[in-house]
Amino acid sequence: MSSNARGYGYRWQKARERFLRAHPLCCYCERNGFVTAASIVDHKIPHRGNQELFWDEGNWQALCKACHDGAKAQEEARDGLR
């Protein structure tokens, strides 16, 4: 399934850009005393197609690619979310 079909189209790209302007640093790195630019808006709780959860900015967090692909992926795997 394409990213557009999963909801990551033009509207998401604009929301993502706005969110990253407001939250430019990776929140995982910040917790560990590092300053790293965020490049990904991650859903804290996987939305699994739930549009309400998808668009809930309280469910969003700014992450760098390393944290998204590493620590966050490990957390989701451990919790059975992946």
MOKA-V906275 format. One line per field, one symbol per residue. ss: DSSP state (H for helix, E for strand, C for the rest). psi: psi as a letter, one per 30 degrees, with the letter a starting at -180 (. if undefined). burial: # if it has 9 or more other C-alpha atoms within 8 Angstrom, else .. A space follows every 10 residues. Layout:
BEGIN
ss: ???
psi: ???
burial: ???
END
This chain:
BEGIN
ss: CCCCCCCCCH HHHHHHHHHH HHCCECHHHH HCCCCCECCE EEECCCCCCC HHHHHCHHHE EEECHHHHHH HHHHHHHHCC CC
psi: kleefgghae eeeeeeeeee efifkkfeee fggljkkkfk jkjekkfhfj eeeegjffgk kklleeeefd eeeeeeeegg f.
burial: .......##. .##..#..## ..#####.## .....##### ###...#... ..##....## #####.##.. ###..##... ..
END
